[in-house]
Amino acid sequence: MRAVKARAAAIGRAVIAAGVLTALAGCAVGGNPIDDAISTNAISLADSAPSIATDPFGPQRSGDPGNTDRLIDEDTIRLAVTTADLGKLDDGALPWASAATGSSGTISQISQNELAGQTCRRFSATRNAYDGVTLYEGEVCLDPRSGWWTRSLAPAGAPPDAG
């Protein structure tokens, strides 16, 4: 009986040892990369040629910078026309300037009318920039659902926008 108990105890210890070894083998085979880095004293090296972060809200300058500046200026003109208080304008010129491009100019002949149930504003504007002075003619309209949108805006004498 004593031999049976000793043998049972030996088997029990073997089963426990096998379970512990199996559990430890799982940790050694795979696991968390962070734990692997800590246990192996590994360090992560930074990129030797890091990219410079850009402003996600700034204009993307891929392509012709003159074209990008022109588009920024056109947006500035649109904003000035849509926010102008026509009651205080007294048919005078409305100055505008873009800090982003250094361009400036004046907006004149702003007239407001109704077109297909939308309030629209026609205007003329000058753009004084490093590439010269340009006269623009344009029209913006107020959609009650989505806000102001540009019906046309192009250098004077150019064919009207299709959009």
Backbone as numpy.savetxt, mean C-alpha at the origin, in Angstrom:
# Nx Ny Nz CAx CAy CAz Cx Cy Cz
8.07 -69.45 42.97 7.25 -68.28 42.97 8.12 -67.04 42.97
9.20 -67.16 43.71 10.13 -66.06 43.78 10.73 -65.78 42.41
11.02 -66.80 41.66 11.60 -66.66 40.33 10.61 -66.00 39.39
9.34 -66.31 39.56 8.31 -65.72 38.71 8.20 -64.23 39.00
8.23 -63.84 40.30 8.14 -62.43 40.67 9.36 -61.66 40.15
10.54 -62.24 40.24 11.75 -61.58 39.78 11.70 -61.39 38.27
11.20 -62.42 37.61 11.10 -62.33 36.15 10.08 -61.27 35.74
8.95 -61.18 36.44 7.92 -60.17 36.15 8.47 -58.77 36.39
9.25 -58.61 37.43 9.84 -57.31 37.74 10.83 -56.92 36.65
11.61 -57.86 36.16 12.59 -57.59 35.12 11.87 -57.19 33.82
10.80 -57.88 33.51 10.01 -57.56 32.31 9.41 -56.16 32.45
8.91 -55.83 33.63 8.32 -54.51 33.88 9.33 -53.41 33.68
10.56 -53.63 34.23 11.61 -52.63 34.06 12.00 -52.49 32.60
12.02 -53.58 31.86 12.36 -53.54 30.44 11.31 -52.77 29.63
10.04 -52.98 29.99 8.95 -52.28 29.31 9.05 -50.78 29.59
9.32 -50.40 30.81 9.44 -48.99 31.18 10.63 -48.37 30.45
11.77 -49.08 30.43 12.97 -48.58 29.76 12.71 -48.40 28.26
12.00 -49.37 27.65 11.69 -49.27 26.23 10.78 -48.06 25.96
9.83 -47.82 26.85 8.93 -46.67 26.69 9.68 -45.35 26.81
10.60 -45.26 27.75 11.38 -44.04 27.94 12.28 -43.82 26.72
12.92 -44.86 26.24 13.79 -44.73 25.07 13.01 -44.33 23.82
11.82 -44.88 23.67 10.98 -44.52 22.53 10.60 -43.04 22.59
10.23 -42.57 23.78 9.85 -41.17 23.94 11.04 -40.25 23.66
12.21 -40.62 24.15 13.40 -39.80 23.93 13.84 -39.83 22.48
13.66 -40.95 21.82 14.03 -41.05 20.41 13.19 -40.10 19.57
11.92 -39.92 19.91 11.05 -38.99 19.19 11.55 -37.57 19.30
12.08 -37.18 20.45 12.60 -35.83 20.63 13.87 -35.62 19.83
14.66 -36.67 19.69 15.94 -36.52 18.99 15.76 -36.52 17.48
14.73 -37.19 16.98 14.54 -37.31 15.54 14.01 -36.02 14.94
13.04 -35.42 15.53 12.43 -34.22 14.96 11.99 -33.33 16.08
11.33 -32.28 15.72 10.83 -31.42 16.77 10.77 -29.99 16.32
10.75 -29.15 17.29 10.60 -27.74 17.06 11.93 -27.14 16.61
11.98 -26.38 15.51 13.22 -25.79 15.04 13.83 -24.82 16.05
12.97 -24.17 16.82 13.49 -23.25 17.84 14.24 -24.04 18.90
13.64 -25.17 19.34 14.33 -26.01 20.32 15.62 -26.56 19.73
15.61 -26.93 18.47 16.82 -27.44 17.83 17.90 -26.37 17.81
17.54 -25.12 17.51 18.52 -24.04 17.47 19.10 -23.79 18.84
18.24 -23.84 19.87 18.72 -23.61 21.24 19.63 -24.75 21.68
19.22 -25.97 21.40 20.00 -27.11 21.88 21.31 -27.28 21.12
21.41 -26.75 19.90 22.65 -26.89 19.13 23.46 -25.60 19.12
22.99 -24.59 19.86 23.67 -23.29 19.94 23.81 -22.65 18.55
22.86 -22.88 17.65 22.91 -22.32 16.31 22.46 -20.87 16.34
23.03 -20.08 15.47 22.61 -18.70 15.33 22.14 -18.47 13.90
21.18 -17.58 13.76 20.67 -17.25 12.45 21.41 -16.01 11.95
21.93 -16.07 10.75 22.65 -14.95 10.18 21.68 -14.06 9.41
21.88 -12.75 9.54 21.04 -11.80 8.81 21.43 -11.81 7.34
20.50 -11.38 6.52 20.75 -11.29 5.08 21.91 -10.32 4.85
22.88 -10.71 4.06 24.05 -9.86 3.83 23.73 -8.67 2.94
22.64 -8.74 2.20 22.22 -7.63 1.34 20.75 -7.32 1.61
20.45 -6.73 2.79 19.03 -6.49 3.11 18.43 -5.43 2.19
17.13 -5.59 1.93 16.45 -4.60 1.12 15.96 -3.48 2.03
15.87 -2.29 1.47 15.40 -1.16 2.24 13.88 -1.11 2.13
13.23 -1.03 3.29 11.77 -0.99 3.30 11.29 0.31 2.67
10.21 0.23 1.93 9.64 1.42 1.32 8.30 1.72 1.96
7.86 2.93 1.78 6.58 3.36 2.31 5.47 2.67 1.54
4.66 1.81 2.20 3.62 1.08 1.46 2.51 1.99 0.95
2.41 3.20 1.50 1.36 4.11 1.08 1.88 5.15 0.08
3.18 5.18 -0.11 3.76 6.13 -1.05 3.60 5.64 -2.48
3.80 6.53 -3.43 3.68 6.12 -4.83 4.80 5.16 -5.20
4.50 4.20 -6.03 5.50 3.26 -6.50 6.27 3.91 -7.63
7.57 4.01 -7.49 8.41 4.72 -8.45 9.06 3.78 -9.44
8.31 2.83 -9.94 8.88 1.96 -10.97 8.47 2.50 -12.32
9.43 2.85 -13.12 9.12 3.41 -14.42 9.58 4.84 -14.50
8.91 5.63 -15.31 9.28 7.01 -15.56 8.89 7.89 -14.37
9.87 8.47 -13.65 9.52 9.31 -12.50 8.73 10.54 -12.91
8.94 11.05 -14.13 8.16 12.20 -14.59 6.69 11.87 -14.69
6.37 10.67 -15.16 4.97 10.24 -15.26 4.37 10.09 -13.87
5.12 9.54 -12.93 4.63 9.38 -11.56 4.35 10.74 -10.94
5.27 11.69 -11.12 5.06 13.03 -10.58 3.82 13.68 -11.19
3.63 13.48 -12.49 2.44 14.05 -13.15 1.16 13.47 -12.55
1.15 12.16 -12.29 -0.04 11.53 -11.71 -0.30 12.03 -10.30
0.76 12.22 -9.53 0.60 12.78 -8.17 0.02 14.18 -8.26
0.54 14.99 -9.19 0.03 16.35 -9.35 -1.43 16.35 -9.79
-1.80 15.46 -10.69 -3.20 15.38 -11.11 -4.10 15.03 -9.93
-3.66 14.13 -9.06 -4.44 13.81 -7.86 -4.58 15.02 -6.95
-3.52 15.80 -6.83 -3.56 17.01 -6.00 -4.55 18.02 -6.59
-4.55 18.16 -7.91 -5.50 19.07 -8.57 -6.94 18.60 -8.32
-7.17 17.31 -8.48 -8.52 16.76 -8.24 -8.99 17.07 -6.82
-8.11 16.85 -5.86 -8.46 17.09 -4.46 -8.79 18.57 -4.23
-8.01 19.46 -4.81 -8.26 20.89 -4.65 -9.61 21.28 -5.25
-9.95 20.73 -6.41 -11.22 21.05 -7.06 -12.39 20.52 -6.23
-12.28 19.31 -5.74 -13.41 18.71 -5.02 -13.62 19.31 -3.64
-12.58 19.91 -3.05 -12.73 20.49 -1.72 -12.92 22.00 -1.75
-12.88 22.61 -2.92 -13.02 24.07 -3.04 -14.41 24.51 -2.61
-14.48 25.58 -1.84 -15.75 26.20 -1.47 -16.06 27.25 -2.54
-16.91 26.89 -3.49 -17.18 27.77 -4.62 -17.81 29.09 -4.20
-18.50 29.11 -3.07 -19.11 30.35 -2.58 -18.07 31.38 -2.16
-16.90 30.93 -1.74 -15.85 31.84 -1.29 -14.80 32.10 -2.37
-14.92 31.44 -3.50 -13.89 31.55 -4.54 -14.00 32.84 -5.34
-15.19 33.38 -5.51 -15.41 34.64 -6.23 -14.74 34.67 -7.59
-14.84 33.61 -8.35 -14.27 33.52 -9.70 -12.76 33.77 -9.75
-12.09 33.68 -8.62 -10.64 33.87 -8.59 -9.93 32.54 -8.79
-8.64 32.62 -8.92 -7.85 31.41 -9.11 -7.59 30.76 -7.76
-7.63 29.45 -7.78 -7.38 28.66 -6.56 -5.97 28.07 -6.66
-5.05 28.50 -5.79 -3.70 27.95 -5.89 -3.63 26.52 -5.34
-2.72 25.74 -5.89 -2.47 24.38 -5.39 -0.97 24.14 -5.41
-0.51 23.22 -4.57 0.91 22.85 -4.54 1.02 21.42 -4.03
2.01 20.71 -4.55 2.27 19.34 -4.13 3.62 19.28 -3.42
3.60 18.97 -2.16 4.85 18.84 -1.41 5.64 17.62 -1.89
4.94 16.62 -2.41 5.61 15.39 -2.85 6.44 15.61 -4.11
6.00 16.49 -5.00 6.70 16.67 -6.28 7.35 18.04 -6.42
6.95 19.01 -5.61 7.47 20.37 -5.74 6.74 21.18 -6.79
5.74 20.59 -7.44 4.97 21.30 -8.47 3.91 22.19 -7.82
3.45 23.16 -8.58 2.39 24.05 -8.11 1.63 24.58 -9.32
0.59 25.34 -9.05 -0.19 25.93 -10.15 -1.43 26.60 -9.62
-2.32 26.91 -10.54 -3.59 27.52 -10.16 -4.73 26.81 -10.88
-5.86 26.82 -10.22 -7.08 26.24 -10.80 -8.04 27.39 -11.01
-8.64 27.44 -12.17 -9.55 28.54 -12.48 -10.76 28.02 -13.25
-11.69 28.92 -13.46 -12.91 28.62 -14.23 -13.64 27.38 -13.69
-13.73 27.27 -12.38 -14.47 26.13 -11.80 -15.95 26.45 -11.92
-16.67 25.56 -12.58 -18.12 25.71 -12.70 -18.77 24.40 -12.29
-19.89 24.51 -11.61 -20.60 23.33 -11.11 -21.91 23.18 -11.84
-22.24 21.94 -12.24 -23.51 21.67 -12.90 -23.97 20.26 -12.54
-25.17 19.92 -12.98 -25.72 18.58 -12.76 -25.62 17.79 -14.05
-25.16 16.56 -13.95 -25.02 15.70 -15.10 -25.46 14.30 -14.71
-26.55 13.82 -15.30 -27.09 12.49 -15.02 -27.31 12.27 -13.53
-27.83 13.28 -12.84 -28.12 13.16 -11.42 -26.91 13.30 -10.51
-25.77 13.66 -11.06 -24.56 13.83 -10.25 -24.10 15.29 -10.33
-23.56 15.78 -9.24 -22.96 17.11 -9.23 -21.58 17.00 -9.85
-21.30 17.83 -10.85 -20.00 17.79 -11.53 -19.36 19.18 -11.50
-18.05 19.20 -11.55 -17.29 20.45 -11.59 -16.31 20.40 -12.76
-16.44 21.41 -13.66 -15.48 21.59 -14.77 -14.47 22.63 -14.32
-13.24 22.51 -14.83 -12.21 23.44 -14.41 -11.05 23.46 -15.40
-10.22 24.48 -15.28 -8.93 24.56 -15.97 -7.88 24.69 -14.88
-6.71 24.14 -15.12 -5.64 24.20 -14.12 -4.29 24.27 -14.81
-3.37 24.96 -14.18 -1.99 24.96 -14.66 -1.16 24.08 -13.74
-0.12 23.49 -14.33 0.85 22.69 -13.56 2.23 23.22 -13.90
2.88 23.84 -12.92 4.24 24.36 -13.08 5.18 23.34 -12.44
5.96 22.66 -13.28 6.84 21.61 -12.79 8.20 21.72 -13.47
9.12 20.87 -13.09 10.47 20.89 -13.66 10.46 20.61 -15.16
9.41 19.95 -15.66 9.35 19.62 -17.08 8.56 20.65 -17.89
8.19 21.76 -17.26 7.50 22.82 -17.98 6.16 23.18 -17.37
5.42 24.04 -18.04 4.10 24.46 -17.61 3.07 23.80 -18.52
2.05 23.19 -17.91 1.00 22.51 -18.68 -0.35 23.05 -18.26
-1.22 23.30 -19.23 -2.60 23.70 -18.95 -3.48 22.46 -19.05
-4.25 22.20 -18.01 -5.16 21.05 -17.98 -6.59 21.54 -18.07
-7.43 20.68 -18.61 -8.88 20.85 -18.56 -9.46 19.57 -17.98
-10.43 19.70 -17.08 -10.96 18.50 -16.48 -12.36 18.65 -15.95
-12.89 17.52 -15.54 -14.22 17.49 -14.93 -14.25 16.34 -13.93
-14.74 16.63 -12.73 -14.93 15.61 -11.70 -16.40 15.61 -11.31
-16.91 14.42 -10.94 -18.33 14.30 -10.59 -18.47 13.59 -9.25
-19.55 13.93 -8.54 -19.81 13.35 -7.22 -20.90 12.29 -7.34
-20.50 11.04 -7.15 -21.45 9.93 -7.12 -21.90 9.78 -5.67
-23.21 9.82 -5.39 -23.67 9.75 -4.00 -23.27 8.46 -3.29
-23.00 7.40 -4.05 -22.65 6.12 -3.43 -21.15 5.96 -3.20
-20.32 6.50 -4.10 -18.89 6.22 -4.00 -18.00 7.45 -3.86
-18.55 8.64 -3.95 -17.75 9.85 -3.80 -17.31 10.43 -5.14
-16.33 11.33 -5.07 -15.85 12.02 -6.26 -15.08 11.07 -7.16
-15.29 11.21 -8.46 -14.54 10.44 -9.45 -14.19 11.36 -10.61
-13.15 11.05 -11.32 -12.68 11.90 -12.41 -13.34 11.47 -13.71
-14.08 12.36 -14.28 -14.70 12.10 -15.59 -13.71 12.35 -16.70
-12.92 13.42 -16.57 -11.85 13.70 -17.53 -10.83 14.61 -16.87
-9.58 14.43 -17.25 -8.49 15.31 -16.82 -7.33 15.06 -17.76
-7.02 16.05 -18.58 -5.97 15.88 -19.59 -5.40 17.25 -19.94
-4.18 17.27 -20.48 -3.64 18.54 -20.97 -4.58 19.13 -22.01
-4.70 20.45 -22.00 -5.59 21.13 -22.94 -5.20 20.79 -24.36
-6.19 20.52 -25.19 -5.94 20.16 -26.58 -5.77 18.68 -26.81
-5.62 17.90 -25.72 -5.49 16.43 -25.87 -6.87 15.84 -26.05
-6.98 14.67 -26.68 -8.30 14.03 -26.82 -8.87 13.73 -25.44
-10.18 13.83 -25.26 -10.78 13.56 -23.95 -10.57 12.11 -23.53
-10.51 11.92 -22.20 -10.37 10.56 -21.65 -11.59 9.74 -22.02
-11.37 8.44 -22.25 -12.47 7.54 -22.57 -13.20 7.10 -21.33
-12.58 7.31 -20.13 -13.17 6.75 -18.92 -13.95 7.71 -18.19
